């Protein structure tokens, strides 16, 4: 019977060692997943900020091009001055004339 208890204790010790090794590997994996997720979240925020900055700059460029065309500068000449394609100048001006999607959305009101 003492031999059975000894074997049981040895098996239990071995099982604990194996579990600890597996736990350490799982913890390392979890840490890598958390780090990669955090990096992705930071990159997503940076991308969102860049998209907002691009939209702002595009709108400003379109408005400026509209002002240039209002001075009777043909789109072809404005494109040549800025080294842009004429179609791009027209697209930017057209986009500047449209309201932004955020401004076009109706404001929700509460009714009783």
C-alpha angles and dihedrals in degrees: 000000000000088000091055091051090049092050090047091051092048091049091048091051091049091048091051092051092050092047091050091051091050091045091052091051091047092048090051091049091048090050091052091048091050092048093048091048092050091049090050092051091051090048091049091053091048090050091050090051091048091050090051091048091048091050091049093048092046091051092048091049091049092050091048091049089050089054090049092051090047086061087064094258107147117237089242092056093045089051091050092048091052097036090240131133113263090234089055091052090051092046092051093048091047091049091050090054092056120079115248115261090245092054092046095057114099118244114245115238129195117236125193 
